[in-house]
Amino acid sequence: MAEHDDNPMHHPDEQPGGAEGTPKFGRLLVVLLLVVLLIVGLTYLSEAMYS
């Protein structure tokens, strides 16, 4: 009948993890920190202007 198959549902192979995902996470963290600093800076600037 059917031969033995390790992947009967034909899922794609898993992507290799580790070194490839780390720089992307680091870059995302840096962008997030820059956005937070920008919002904090705008908050202080608007407070200085309107008070």
N, CA, C and O atoms as CSV, one atom per row, in Angstrom:
chain,resi,resn,atom,element,x,y,z
A,1,MET,N,N,0.841,-1.189,0.000
A,1,MET,CA,C,0.000,0.000,0.000
A,1,MET,C,C,0.887,1.255,0.000
A,1,MET,O,O,1.709,1.427,-0.901
A,2,ALA,N,N,0.728,2.130,1.001
A,2,ALA,CA,C,1.510,3.359,1.063
A,2,ALA,C,C,2.805,3.089,1.825
A,2,ALA,O,O,2.823,2.354,2.813
A,3,GLU,N,N,3.886,3.700,1.341
A,3,GLU,CA,C,5.152,3.537,2.047
A,3,GLU,C,C,5.181,4.447,3.274
A,3,GLU,O,O,4.445,5.431,3.347
A,4,HIS,N,N,6.043,4.103,4.238
A,4,HIS,CA,C,6.131,4.875,5.481
A,4,HIS,C,C,6.702,6.254,5.182
A,4,HIS,O,O,7.729,6.374,4.513
A,5,ASP,N,N,6.035,7.299,5.678
A,5,ASP,CA,C,6.468,8.676,5.429
A,5,ASP,C,C,6.561,9.393,6.766
A,5,ASP,O,O,5.628,9.338,7.567
A,6,ASP,N,N,7.688,10.068,7.013
A,6,ASP,CA,C,7.864,10.803,8.267
A,6,ASP,C,C,7.049,12.087,8.292
A,6,ASP,O,O,6.864,12.688,9.351
A,7,ASN,N,N,6.566,12.507,7.140
A,7,ASN,CA,C,5.838,13.769,7.040
A,7,ASN,C,C,4.546,13.522,6.265
A,7,ASN,O,O,4.423,13.961,5.121
A,8,PRO,N,N,3.579,12.826,6.869
A,8,PRO,CA,C,2.379,12.460,6.106
A,8,PRO,C,C,1.504,13.651,5.727
A,8,PRO,O,O,0.756,13.579,4.752
A,9,MET,N,N,1.587,14.757,6.489
A,9,MET,CA,C,0.762,15.924,6.185
A,9,MET,C,C,1.473,16.917,5.274
A,9,MET,O,O,0.913,17.958,4.930
A,10,HIS,N,N,2.694,16.600,4.887
A,10,HIS,CA,C,3.493,17.425,3.980
A,10,HIS,C,C,3.710,18.845,4.503
A,10,HIS,O,O,3.600,19.823,3.764
A,11,HIS,N,N,4.025,18.929,5.818
A,11,HIS,CA,C,4.360,20.223,6.401
A,11,HIS,C,C,5.727,20.669,5.885
A,11,HIS,O,O,6.577,19.827,5.599
A,12,PRO,N,N,5.950,21.967,5.764
A,12,PRO,CA,C,7.281,22.423,5.357
A,12,PRO,C,C,8.303,22.140,6.449
A,12,PRO,O,O,7.956,22.040,7.626
A,13,ASP,N,N,9.553,22.012,6.054
A,13,ASP,CA,C,10.614,21.767,7.027
A,13,ASP,C,C,10.743,22.953,7.966
A,13,ASP,O,O,10.471,24.092,7.585
A,14,GLU,N,N,11.163,22.678,9.203
A,14,GLU,CA,C,11.351,23.751,10.164
A,14,GLU,C,C,12.529,24.617,9.751
A,14,GLU,O,O,13.531,24.128,9.229
A,15,GLN,N,N,12.386,25.902,9.995
A,15,GLN,CA,C,13.475,26.812,9.682
A,15,GLN,C,C,14.553,26.690,10.753
A,15,GLN,O,O,14.233,26.512,11.928
A,16,PRO,N,N,15.810,26.783,10.372
A,16,PRO,CA,C,16.860,26.720,11.392
A,16,PRO,C,C,16.806,27.949,12.286
A,16,PRO,O,O,16.654,29.067,11.795
A,17,GLY,N,N,16.926,27.755,13.564
A,17,GLY,CA,C,16.869,28.865,14.504
A,17,GLY,C,C,18.257,29.220,15.001
A,17,GLY,O,O,19.261,28.712,14.502
A,18,GLY,N,N,18.302,30.094,15.984
A,18,GLY,CA,C,19.579,30.424,16.587
A,18,GLY,C,C,20.144,31.716,16.056
A,18,GLY,O,O,19.570,32.785,16.264
A,19,ALA,N,N,21.263,31.624,15.376
A,19,ALA,CA,C,22.023,32.814,14.980
A,19,ALA,C,C,21.240,33.705,14.012
A,19,ALA,O,O,21.428,34.922,14.005
A,20,GLU,N,N,20.377,33.117,13.208
A,20,GLU,CA,C,19.662,33.926,12.220
A,20,GLU,C,C,18.600,34.811,12.872
A,20,GLU,O,O,18.386,35.936,12.420
A,21,GLY,N,N,17.935,34.335,13.918
A,21,GLY,CA,C,16.873,35.108,14.544
A,21,GLY,C,C,17.370,36.146,15.533
A,21,GLY,O,O,16.666,37.116,15.814
A,22,THR,N,N,18.561,35.962,16.064
A,22,THR,CA,C,19.060,36.854,17.108
A,22,THR,C,C,19.292,38.287,16.629
A,22,THR,O,O,18.859,39.212,17.315
A,23,PRO,N,N,19.952,38.525,15.485
A,23,PRO,CA,C,20.143,39.918,15.058
A,23,PRO,C,C,18.828,40.631,14.780
A,23,PRO,O,O,18.710,41.827,15.047
A,24,LYS,N,N,17.842,39.926,14.251
A,24,LYS,CA,C,16.553,40.549,13.995
A,24,LYS,C,C,15.888,40.969,15.299
A,24,LYS,O,O,15.278,42.037,15.363
A,25,PHE,N,N,15.998,40.147,16.336
A,25,PHE,CA,C,15.422,40.502,17.623
A,25,PHE,C,C,16.158,41.692,18.220
A,25,PHE,O,O,15.530,42.576,18.804
A,26,GLY,N,N,17.476,41.728,18.084
A,26,GLY,CA,C,18.259,42.854,18.592
A,26,GLY,C,C,17.900,44.144,17.887
A,26,GLY,O,O,17.778,45.191,18.522
A,27,ARG,N,N,17.730,44.075,16.569
A,27,ARG,CA,C,17.362,45.265,15.795
A,27,ARG,C,C,15.972,45.740,16.199
A,27,ARG,O,O,15.735,46.943,16.310
A,28,LEU,N,N,15.061,44.815,16.418
A,28,LEU,CA,C,13.710,45.175,16.857
A,28,LEU,C,C,13.746,45.843,18.225
A,28,LEU,O,O,13.015,46.802,18.470
A,29,LEU,N,N,14.591,45.342,19.113
A,29,LEU,CA,C,14.713,45.929,20.441
A,29,LEU,C,C,15.259,47.348,20.364
A,29,LEU,O,O,14.787,48.233,21.078
A,30,VAL,N,N,16.251,47.574,19.504
A,30,VAL,CA,C,16.819,48.914,19.337
A,30,VAL,C,C,15.774,49.876,18.782
A,30,VAL,O,O,15.662,51.005,19.259
A,31,VAL,N,N,15.012,49.447,17.788
A,31,VAL,CA,C,13.968,50.294,17.208
A,31,VAL,C,C,12.907,50.616,18.252
A,31,VAL,O,O,12.432,51.749,18.329
A,32,LEU,N,N,12.538,49.628,19.051
A,32,LEU,CA,C,11.545,49.853,20.104
A,32,LEU,C,C,12.045,50.881,21.112
A,32,LEU,O,O,11.288,51.765,21.513
A,33,LEU,N,N,13.296,50.781,21.525
A,33,LEU,CA,C,13.858,51.751,22.470
A,33,LEU,C,C,13.909,53.146,21.861
A,33,LEU,O,O,13.639,54.130,22.550
A,34,LEU,N,N,14.253,53.246,20.577
A,34,LEU,CA,C,14.286,54.556,19.928
A,34,LEU,C,C,12.901,55.186,19.857
A,34,LEU,O,O,12.754,56.395,20.037
A,35,VAL,N,N,11.889,54.372,19.596
A,35,VAL,CA,C,10.516,54.889,19.543
A,35,VAL,C,C,10.077,55.362,20.924
A,35,VAL,O,O,9.428,56.402,21.043
A,36,VAL,N,N,10.423,54.612,21.968
A,36,VAL,CA,C,10.070,55.021,23.324
A,36,VAL,C,C,10.766,56.339,23.670
A,36,VAL,O,O,10.145,57.228,24.252
A,37,LEU,N,N,12.050,56.474,23.317
A,37,LEU,CA,C,12.764,57.722,23.584
A,37,LEU,C,C,12.156,58.888,22.807
A,37,LEU,O,O,12.097,60.007,23.317
A,38,LEU,N,N,11.708,58.636,21.588
A,38,LEU,CA,C,11.067,59.681,20.797
A,38,LEU,C,C,9.769,60.141,21.466
A,38,LEU,O,O,9.502,61.340,21.534
A,39,ILE,N,N,8.974,59.209,21.952
A,39,ILE,CA,C,7.712,59.563,22.611
A,39,ILE,C,C,7.978,60.330,23.899
A,39,ILE,O,O,7.286,61.304,24.199
A,40,VAL,N,N,8.973,59.895,24.659
A,40,VAL,CA,C,9.316,60.611,25.892
A,40,VAL,C,C,9.788,62.025,25.565
A,40,VAL,O,O,9.413,62.978,26.248
A,41,GLY,N,N,10.605,62.164,24.530
A,41,GLY,CA,C,11.081,63.485,24.130
A,41,GLY,C,C,9.953,64.393,23.685
A,41,GLY,O,O,9.932,65.573,24.035
A,42,LEU,N,N,9.019,63.861,22.919
A,42,LEU,CA,C,7.866,64.665,22.500
A,42,LEU,C,C,7.005,65.066,23.693
A,42,LEU,O,O,6.449,66.164,23.724
A,43,THR,N,N,6.897,64.171,24.674
A,43,THR,CA,C,6.112,64.494,25.863
A,43,THR,C,C,6.732,65.664,26.620
A,43,THR,O,O,6.030,66.604,26.994
A,44,TYR,N,N,8.038,65.612,26.847
A,44,TYR,CA,C,8.704,66.702,27.566
A,44,TYR,C,C,8.669,67.991,26.756
A,44,TYR,O,O,8.505,69.068,27.328
A,45,LEU,N,N,8.820,67.906,25.437
A,45,LEU,CA,C,8.775,69.098,24.604
A,45,LEU,C,C,7.404,69.746,24.644
A,45,LEU,O,O,7.296,70.966,24.770
A,46,SER,N,N,6.362,68.947,24.538
A,46,SER,CA,C,5.010,69.509,24.564
A,46,SER,C,C,4.687,70.087,25.941
A,46,SER,O,O,3.980,71.089,26.045
A,47,GLU,N,N,5.205,69.453,27.000
A,47,GLU,CA,C,4.971,69.997,28.341
A,47,GLU,C,C,5.685,71.321,28.502
A,47,GLU,O,O,5.149,72.237,29.126
A,48,ALA,N,N,6.885,71.446,27.953
A,48,ALA,CA,C,7.638,72.706,28.054
A,48,ALA,C,C,6.965,73.812,27.248
A,48,ALA,O,O,6.984,74.974,27.654
A,49,MET,N,N,6.381,73.464,26.125
A,49,MET,CA,C,5.770,74.474,25.272
A,49,MET,C,C,4.422,74.967,25.797
A,49,MET,O,O,4.108,76.151,25.682
A,50,TYR,N,N,3.626,74.068,26.371
A,50,TYR,CA,C,2.256,74.420,26.728
A,50,TYR,C,C,2.039,74.652,28.222
A,50,TYR,O,O,0.897,74.756,28.670
A,51,SER,N,N,3.120,74.734,28.994
A,51,SER,CA,C,2.906,74.991,30.426
A,51,SER,C,C,3.662,76.228,30.874
A,51,SER,O,O,3.601,76.598,32.046
